[in-house]
Amino acid sequence: MKKTLSFFILLSAIGLDTYAKCIGPRDVPALITQTYILSAVVAIVFILLAVVSANLIKFEGGTNPKDPGKRRVWFWLLAALSPIAFLGYNLLLVIPELCKGPASSKFSMHPFIATGIVLVLYILIGLVLSKTMKRGKVGNWFPSK
Amino acid sequence: MRCLEAFTHMCAMGLYDSKEINILTLDTDQTNGNKERAENLVKQYNRIKTTPNKPGGLPNEDTFFSAKLNLYRFWTDYNNPARTNFKNITQIHVDPEGENKLLSDLFLDENVQQFNLAHGYRAQTHLGSYLMYHAIIEAARSLKDGKELKSEEQEFGEFFNKIFMAESDAKVFVFGSIFGGTGASSIPVIPKALNDAIKIRGGDKMSLSKDAKFGSTLLTEYFSFKKPDSAQMASKDDSVIADSSFFTLNSQAALQFYQGDPTVQKTYKRMYHIGWPIESQDFSKDKKDKKTITGGGAQKNPCHVTELLCACAAYDFFVNDAGEKNTKAEYVYKSAKYKDSVLDFDYNDFIGNNENGKHFGNKFGAFVSFMHLALSVNKGAKGENGVSGFLNKFKQQSIHQYDSLTEEYSKDLTDYLTKFGYYVDGQDFVDGWLYQIRKSVSGKFIFDDSAFTRDPRELSKFDPGKIWSEKDYLWDKGGLLGSRYDTFVKTLVDKDTEPTDSQNCSETKEKFLAHVYNAIKKSQKFYA
């Protein structure tokens, strides 16, 4: 009885310990949904940063001003940073939280898909904004010929 | 001719909205440097407005270059060996005892009858009035004959045809000084000469409408130059040379004439007395001329604010109805703030105050900003195509309606602006019209002094929205970290700034100028 009880306590302790340290298979679907929502949020945050940077760059004088080029550089720089930041966050802070085994394998593809979504969403939103406000500074991201 | 330069720049500023103005340059000195400069400026103005179907463009409203200018040139030919002086032209020496010779000797000294007329009448107005009148009559007779017409006769014929066709709506304004040669000689005789020329041309069936209105400047002395020495006056051709030390006396005598002469009083509706109350500008200063320049290509003197005031007198005459019903000439003058030998001018001192002053300030200020945008911000003064900076900015912000404007057009417009403002030739700063005018005024000239900087470092970071001292007219900065130029470009590319139908711009060139004008007008808030 005492041995059974000790074994039970030990197993419970192990179970409890595992629950505090890793995300199990039952919680992976919610995590996947959360990841995709976060990918959209990250894309929007980075686009907003791109809009702010575009507006901070002042119009320049001269026969061939370079300010549109500067805005495009910042747009594509942030385009590159957004998936890197998102993937880095997932690799360093999310995936280590998953329990090894079924949970981990169930979740494994989704950070990469979501990273792709960050990039695609960023460029799409950027394109729409650029074409909608083509006379503004964000119009320089995708200039019309 | 420098009054014509000022007038042309006023047209470029847009002060003569919707007007078509016919300009006749009348001179005795065909090769005169100032004449060439003024005529080239009008021709360049016309090139800027010209489109394939419309030479000289059309009149527009509330924009730059809004007037249509037609240039006609007439000059007396005194280069022909048979016409170099009074004696040769009149042949009075053929009958030494005849009435003509006796009358001539009564009024004209021997040296006055013999000096070379190629550089004008050299302040001999009694001779000049006679010769100018007869030159015009001679041209009218040639036109009637219609044989072997010279170009200047044809152009003169077109000009006075326009006056005839305008009938009672004809308004003729004569620019001239009263202390010198051609202007002083011509002002008294122009109305009669034009009327007689029309009568001759039309075989007495045509004449100037009795309701045609004439106005004129009475510009008294404001400059001086190197006194001629006896060595230069030793030759027969140079036996008479204008001496600027007599200009004050000439002006006084002329003013007495204009005040008292019944023909002048009956002919002119308004006469605008423009004088210069302080020291005359010395055109020979800092020059190493060995001789007094009597005329020709070397006579290219800088501009003066009195000439701008003459151009403003023309504005008053053309635009206002005041004086139209006068049966006798009305003499008007203008004054400005004067204290401790310093004259200060603000925008109310040119074509009137209140609404007129605002109108002048808005147009002049807008054109000065345009000039600095093209020359200082876009480096047009240093040889780059400053106007193309605007066109490239439009393209970059997806505004493509001006893509068809050629590089030739933008270079020509940039060049016009250098004539208006300034340019840099190597290490030398070369004053254009505006900077020359500024130099002639000891006190304040409309704008803040920083608008007239010559410092290369200041020009490289020039703020075109800060030309006014008055805070109300400074362009918005758009926040603590903002810049006026940045805010201006946002205004420039805004859809609301595009040309409107009321501006009467049908051609791309006109629309481009109107677009830039609208953005500057909005930025400087005269009409906010």
Interface residues (C-beta under 8 A of the other chain):
Chain A: K58 F59 G61 G62 T63 N64 P65 P68 K134 R135 G136 G139 N140 P143 S144
Chain B: L373 V377 N378 K379 E384 N385 G386 S388 G389 N392 K393 Q396 Q397 S398 I399 H400 G482 S483 Y485 D486 V489 K490 V493 D494 K495
